Amino acid sequence: MKERAFYDTSMFLEPFDKRSDRKRTNDILAVLKGLVRSIEEHSSPITSSGVLGEIELILRDSEKIKRFKEDITVIKSIIDGILKRFEIIGIDENAIKKCYDLIQKEDREIECMDALHLSSAISSNCNSFCFIDNKLRDNKIVKEYAKENVITLTSF
């Protein structure tokens, strides 16, 4: 049985960031499109309605869209194509409870949306949480929470 790999908002938007080099962009797009055999053979791609909502909010923000190297319609078209192979989960009551627990921890230093996405992945029995975010990767509370809930943090 394949593992379940949850993809965070950052994975979908990083390839379009002006600061990303061509190799990094191509590597991430290959993973998202299912072109990396070693990943594709072992995991099923999953994301959530919360991630899709966050992507939409970012792409509608006139300040945030300045960081992208592609037109918004091109970005949306590429992401829509990628999402055809993804399972899209909702946000259930268990995810909301886990999110609340996580943001209540002392010195959390975690964005509410990151907490919600991680909690959704845990609630949906995902084996890994794939993201691009140094603050999240280095967060001790997040690492402990992931370990307690038996989910691997996979930072690209």
Secondary structure, DSSP 8 states (H G I E B T S, - for coil): --EEEEE-HHHHHGGGBTTS-HHHHHHHHHHHTT--HHHHTTEEEEEEHHHHHHHHHHHH-TTGGGGBSS-HHHHHHHHHHHHTTSEEE---HHHHHHHHHHHHSTT----HHHHHHHHHHHHTT-SEEEE--HHHHT-HHHHHHHHHTT-EEEE-
